[in-house]
């Protein structure tokens, strides 16, 4: 069992105290194969796959032969739906399909805890005492991030419950995103350089993923 510690910071970035955090969440060894597999599945599942062209059997138009086979001097043709004709069917065009892949829940959770551990080891996780925002003003939130030396970096803010003041204050800031703990996934963590918790969200995270 490792003794893992995170500093609790004030809004100006000064240290208030420190707390021990879960070894199960922040003390895991990196499993690069698992993370690679998770990213492949996640990105594949973002594909919509709704490109669809019509074959000669799906385009509109009569099935009648346009003219008789012989005697007209014209090329023989059997249908106005032929791919050779304008507005005819498309040969070998894209067809709608699903690209969805599945990954067991245990592997998804393990991937999330792996990348959280990686961010912890690289000292890219910060813990704020409290956001304590009474109004949704971007300027105030920008000042908070500046005090934590996070302004201008790709930062993911994790909250344990919906907070409109945080969401609305952060949405106009470049490279800053807010995520509910219930919707957090490994790709969100990988896609951001810094991760910002407050005490409530870190407590909820440990409660959710504690070893039963």
TINU-985230 format. One line per 3 residues: number of its first residue (from 1); their letters; for each residue x, y, z of N, C-alpha, C. Coordinates in pm, whole numbers, plus 50000, padded with zeros to 5 digits. Layout:
% TINU-985230
NUM> a> X,Y,Z,X,Y,Z,X,Y,Z | ...
//
This chain:
% TINU-985230
1> xxx> 50084,49881,50000,50000,50000,50000,50088,50125,50000 | 50065,50209,49900,50144,50332,49890,50076,50443,49970 | 50157,50535,50020,50104,50652,50089,50102,50769,49990
4> xxx> 49986,50792,49930,49972,50894,49827,49907,51018,49886 | 49966,51134,49854,49921,51259,49915,49893,51363,49806 | 49784,51437,49824,49751,51551,49738,49738,51676,49823
7> xxx> 49792,51786,49772,49778,51915,49842,49641,51974,49812 | 49575,52025,49916,49451,52099,49897,49488,52246,49883 | 49446,52306,49772,49487,52442,49739,49373,52541,49758
10> xxx> 49413,52664,49792,49320,52775,49795,49303,52830,49653 | 49213,52925,49633,49190,52980,49500,49312,53054,49445 | 49399,53100,49533,49519,53170,49485,49636,53076,49465
13> xxx> 49611,52944,49483,49715,52845,49460,49798,52811,49582 | 49770,52876,49695,49846,52847,49817,49795,52719,49883 | 49886,52649,49949,49853,52520,50010,49783,52542,50144
16> xxx> 49668,52474,50161,49596,52481,50287,49630,52363,50377 | 49626,52246,50319,49658,52122,50392,49684,52013,50289 | 49704,51893,50336,49720,51780,50244,49638,51663,50294
19> xxx> 49595,51580,50198,49516,51462,50235,49573,51339,50166 | 49548,51225,50226,49584,51098,50164,49475,51059,50065 | 49516,51008,49950,49420,50966,49848,49435,50817,49821
22> xxx> 49334,50761,49758,49326,50617,49740,49435,50562,49649 | 49502,50459,49699,49603,50389,49620,49538,50311,49505 | 49414,50269,49525,49342,50194,49421,49312,50282,49300
25> xxx> 49297,50413,49322,49263,50504,49212,49386,50572,49154 | 49477,50616,49239,49589,50698,49192,49725,50627,49200 | 49724,50501,49240,49851,50432,49257,49871,50313,49166
28> xxx> 49800,50307,49058,49810,50193,48967,49927,50207,48871 | 49981,50091,48832,50086,50092,48731,50023,50101,48593 | 50089,50174,48505,50033,50201,48373,50025,50074,48289
31> xxx> 49908,50048,48235,49886,49935,48144,49859,49995,48006 | 49965,50014,47929,49952,50083,47800,49868,50005,47700 | 49872,49872,47708,49792,49790,47616,49643,49810,47641
34> xxx> 49605,49815,47768,49465,49837,47803,49418,49975,47756 | 49501,50076,47777,49463,50212,47737,49451,50222,47585 | 49544,50159,47513,49538,50160,47367,49410,50093,47317
37> xxx> 49374,49983,47381,49251,49912,47343,49129,49998,47374 | 49130,50065,47489,49018,50151,47526,49001,50266,47426 | 49111,50330,47390,49104,50444,47297,49052,50399,47161
40> xxx> 49097,50283,47115,49050,50231,46985,48898,50208,46989 | 48850,50147,47096,48706,50121,47109,48628,50252,47120 | 48679,50345,47200,48609,50473,47221,48598,50552,47090
43> xxx> 48708,50565,47018,48707,50643,46894,48623,50575,46786 | 48630,50442,46781,48549,50369,46684,48401,50392,46709 | 48362,50397,46837,48221,50416,46872,48172,50558,46845
46> xxx> 48263,50651,46815,48221,50786,46778,48180,50794,46631 | 48213,50692,46553,48177,50693,46411,48026,50674,46396 | 47967,50758,46313,47822,50751,46294,47785,50643,46193
49> xxx> 47856,50638,46082,47832,50532,45984,47700,50543,45912 | 47654,50667,45886,47523,50683,45821,47532,50723,45673 | 47653,50719,45614,47666,50744,45469,47597,50630,45394
52> xxx> 47510,50665,45301,47432,50561,45235,47398,50602,45092 | 47436,50522,44997,47397,50547,44858,47298,50438,44813 | 47217,50471,44712,47115,50378,44665,47169,50294,44549
55> xxx> 47137,50168,44555,47172,50078,44445,47064,50090,44335 | 47084,50020,44225,46987,50028,44115,46851,49973,44156 | 46847,49894,44261,46720,49842,44309,46647,49937,44401
58> xxx> 46712,50048,44440,46652,50142,44537,46617,50277,44475 | 46681,50315,44364,46651,50445,44304,46512,50442,44240 | 46451,50560,44227,46318,50569,44166,46329,50557,44014
61> xxx> 46224,50512,43955,46223,50497,43809,46155,50368,43769 | 46096,50367,43649,46023,50249,43602,46118,50134,43571 | 46066,50015,43576,46146,49898,43544,46135,49859,43397
64> xxx> 46057,49938,43324,46035,49905,43183,46162,49928,43100 | 46183,49844,43002,46297,49861,42911,46273,49988,42826 | 46369,50083,42825,46347,50212,42757,46315,50200,42609
67> xxx> 46382,50112,42537,46352,50087,42395,46387,49943,42361 | 46341,49901,42247,46362,49761,42212,46511,49730,42192 | 46542,49604,42202,46681,49561,42203,46752,49591,42071
70> xxx> 46685,49569,41960,46751,49580,41830,46675,49676,41737 | 46748,49726,41638,46685,49800,41531,46680,49951,41548 | 46723,50002,41664,46717,50147,41684,46849,50216,41653
73> xxx> 46956,50137,41645,47088,50195,41625,47150,50249,41752 | 47077,50238,41861,47127,50287,41990,47183,50171,42071 | 47261,50206,42171,47317,50102,42257,47204,50031,42332
76> xxx> 47220,49903,42350,47118,49826,42420,47118,49866,42569 | 47003,49873,42628,46989,49909,42770,46864,49843,42824 | 46872,49803,42948,46759,49730,43006,46679,49810,43106
79> xxx> 46739,49918,43163,46667,49991,43267,46725,50131,43281 | 46637,50227,43313,46686,50362,43337,46752,50374,43475 | 46744,50266,43551,46809,50265,43683,46956,50222,43675
82> xxx> 47002,50193,43557,47140,50146,43539,47241,50245,43598 | 47345,50198,43662,47450,50287,43714,47518,50370,43606 | 47503,50332,43480,47563,50408,43370,47483,50535,43338
85> xxx> 47362,50540,43387,47274,50653,43356,47274,50757,43468 | 47254,50884,43427,47235,50990,43527,47111,50957,43609 | 47122,50973,43740,47015,50941,43836,46993,50791,43851
88> xxx> 47086,50713,43797,47077,50569,43817,47137,50529,43951 | 47141,50399,43976,47196,50349,44102,47347,50370,44109 | 47399,50361,44230,47543,50376,44254,47606,50239,44275
91> xxx> 47714,50216,44204,47783,50087,44218,47890,50095,44325 | 47888,50002,44417,47989,49991,44523,48002,50120,44607 | 47893,50191,44626,47895,50312,44709,47891,50278,44857
94> xxx> 47910,50379,44943,47905,50353,45088,47765,50316,45133 | 47755,50225,45228,47628,50181,45281,47627,50202,45432 | 47515,50240,45486,47508,50265,45630,47537,50136,45706
97> xxx> 47612,50151,45814,47649,50036,45896,47688,50084,46035 | 47692,49996,46128,47736,50031,46263,47879,49984,46285 | 47958,50068,46349,48098,50034,46376,48118,50001,46524
100> xxx> 48010,49990,46599,48019,49983,46745,48097,49861,46793 | 48186,49888,46889,48261,49782,46957,48224,49784,47105 | 48241,49674,47171,48208,49665,47313,48335,49639,47394
103> xxx> 48337,49696,47515,48447,49673,47609,48383,49648,47744 | 48421,49540,47814,48359,49511,47944,48375,49627,48043 | 48277,49641,48131,48277,49752,48227,48403,49751,48313
106> xxx> 48449,49634,48354,48569,49626,48438,48691,49682,48366 | 48698,49660,48236,48811,49713,48158,48799,49864,48142 | 48676,49914,48124,48656,50059,48113,48695,50130,48242
109> xxx> 48655,50072,48355,48690,50130,48485,48841,50123,48506 | 48901,50009,48474,49045,49992,48491,49122,50093,48407 | 49074,50120,48285,49139,50218,48197,49131,50357,48260
112> xxx> 49015,50393,48315,48999,50524,48380,49095,50539,48497 | 49102,50438,48582,49190,50446,48699,49337,50447,48658 | 49368,50380,48547,49505,50381,48495,49547,50522,48453
115> xxx> 49462,50590,48379,49500,50723,48330,49497,50827,48443 | 49410,50808,48541,49413,50896,48658,49544,50878,48735 | 49589,50754,48747,49718,50728,48812,49833,50791,48735
118> xxx> 49825,50783,48603,49930,50844,48520,49934,50995,48539 | 49817,51059,48544,49813,51204,48566,49862,51240,48706 | 49833,51154,48803,49882,51178,48939,50035,51169,48943
121> xxx> 50090,51068,48879,50235,51048,48879,50309,51162,48809 | 50244,51224,48711,50307,51335,48640,50274,51470,48704 | 50207,51463,48821,50172,51583,48899,50081,51678,48821
124> xxx> 49990,51620,48746,49895,51698,48668,49753,51695,48727 | 49742,51651,48851,49613,51655,48920,49622,51759,49031 | 49525,51850,49032,49521,51952,49137,49389,51941,49212
127> xxx> 49396,51972,49340,49280,51960,49428,49250,52095,49492 | 49134,52148,49460,49091,52278,49512,49005,52255,49636 | 49017,52345,49732,48937,52335,49853,48788,52341,49818
130> xxx> 48749,52446,49745,48610,52461,49702,48604,52564,49589 | 48517,52539,49493,48499,52639,49386,48426,52762,49440 | 48324,52740,49520,48254,52847,49590,48222,52965,49498
133> xxx> 48154,52937,49386,48115,53042,49292,47969,53080,49315 | 47946,53205,49346,47810,53252,49372,47742,53307,49247 | 47818,53324,49139,47762,53374,49014,47841,53316,48898
136> xxx> 47777,53314,48781,47844,53257,48664,47912,53368,48583 | 48032,53404,48627,48111,53507,48559,48242,53444,48511 | 48262,53451,48380,48383,53392,48321,48508,53458,48376
139> xxx> 48502,53588,48399,48620,53661,48448,48666,53607,48583 | 48571,53577,48672,48606,53523,48803,48669,53384,48791 | 48613,53303,48701,48665,53168,48684,48803,53172,48619
142> xxx> 48822,53265,48529,48952,53282,48466,49057,53320,48570 | 49019,53405,48664,49109,53444,48771,49145,53325,48860 | 49045,53239,48885,49069,53119,48966,49171,53027,48899
145> xxx> 49153,53002,48770,49246,52915,48697,49385,52976,48690 | 49391,53106,48678,49520,53175,48674,49594,53158,48806 | 49520,53164,48917,49581,53146,49049,49635,53005,49069
148> xxx> 49576,52909,48997,49620,52769,49007,49720,52732,48899 | 49762,52830,48819,49856,52808,48707,49801,52710,48603 | 49671,52716,48581,49607,52628,48484,49558,52702,48360
151> xxx> 49560,52833,48364,49508,52911,48253,49595,52890,48128 | 49530,52861,48015,49602,52839,47890,49641,52695,47866 | 49615,52607,47963,49644,52465,47944,49513,52389,47924
154> xxx> 49522,52272,47865,49402,52189,47850,49366,52133,47986 | 49256,52181,48041,49219,52147,48178,49079,52088,48183 | 49067,51976,48253,48938,51912,48276,48897,51934,48421
157> xxx> 48781,51996,48440,48729,52021,48574,48623,51916,48604 | 48641,51845,48713,48549,51737,48748,48464,51779,48867 | 48332,51775,48849,48239,51811,48957,48153,51691,48991
160> xxx> 48113,51682,49116,48037,51565,49161,47887,51578,49135 | 47838,51701,49118,47697,51724,49087,47685,51848,48998 | 47572,51860,48932,47555,51971,48837,47564,52105,48907
163> xxx> 47646,52194,48851,47665,52327,48906,47668,52426,48790 | 47556,52496,48769,47544,52586,48655,47645,52700,48659 | 47680,52745,48779,47778,52855,48790,47914,52813,48734
166> xxx> 47955,52690,48764,48083,52640,48712,48074,52615,48562 | 47968,52549,48520,47953,52513,48378,47948,52638,48291 | 47866,52736,48330,47850,52857,48249,47973,52948,48257
169> xxx> 48043,52947,48369,48163,53031,48383,48278,52977,48300 | 48282,52844,48283,48396,52781,48214,48375,52765,48065 | 48250,52772,48017,48224,52733,47879,48282,52829,47775
172> xxx> 48311,52953,47815,48370,53049,47720,48522,53054,47726 | 48580,52971,47813,48726,52969,47826,48785,52865,47732 | 48885,52907,47658,48950,52818,47563,49025,52707,47635
175> xxx> 49012,52584,47586,49087,52467,47635,49045,52424,47776 | 48926,52468,47820,48875,52428,47952,48743,52355,47932 | 48727,52241,47997,48602,52166,47989,48560,52119,48127
178> xxx> 48431,52101,48145,48375,52058,48273,48304,51925,48252 | 48324,51833,48343,48263,51700,48329,48206,51657,48464 | 48085,51601,48458,48027,51540,48577,48099,51409,48607
181> xxx> 48121,51381,48734,48190,51257,48773,48117,51135,48720 | 47985,51139,48717,47906,51024,48670,47929,50995,48522 | 47974,51095,48445,47997,51077,48302,48146,51069,48265
184> xxx> 48232,51066,48365,48376,51070,48339,48423,50941,48274 | 48511,50953,48173,48569,50835,48112,48719,50858,48089 | 48787,50750,48055,48933,50755,48041,48977,50850,47930
187> xxx> 48900,50857,47822,48940,50944,47710,48938,51091,47752 | 48841,51130,47834,48836,51268,47885,48965,51304,47957 | 49013,51211,48040,49136,51236,48117,49256,51241,48023
190> xxx> 49263,51147,47929,49374,51143,47834,49380,51268,47747 | 49264,51323,47717,49255,51434,47623,49283,51570,47688 | 49313,51570,47817,49344,51694,47889,49475,51680,47965
193> xxx> 49550,51788,47969,49680,51785,48037,49664,51786,48188 | 49576,51873,48237,49556,51889,48381,49415,51851,48422 | 49403,51794,48542,49274,51755,48597,49254,51830,48729
196> xxx> 49140,51896,48741,49111,51975,48862,48989,51918,48934 | 49010,51876,49057,48903,51832,49145,48880,51938,49254 | 48765,51928,49320,48752,51992,49450,48732,51880,49553
199> xxx> 48724,51915,49681,48718,51812,49784,48595,51723,49769 | 48483,51783,49729,48360,51704,49713,48374,51600,49602 | 48431,51642,49490,48442,51550,49377,48545,51440,49401
202> xxx> 48653,51472,49472,48753,51368,49500,48699,51266,49599 | 48618,51313,49694,48554,51223,49790,48455,51132,49719 | 48376,51189,49628,48279,51110,49551,48350,51009,49462
205> xxx> 48464,51048,49404,48542,50956,49319,48591,50837,49400 | 48645,50863,49516,48696,50753,49599,48584,50664,49649 | 48470,50724,49678,48354,50644,49723,48304,50556,49611
208> xxx> 48307,50604,49488,48256,50530,49374,48344,50412,49337 | 48477,50431,49348,48570,50329,49301,48650,50262,49413 | 48602,50273,49534,48672,50205,49643,48662,50055,49625
211> xx> 48762,49983,49676,48760,49836,49668,48659,49781,49767 | 48560,49708,49713,48456,49652,49798,48510,49531,49873
//
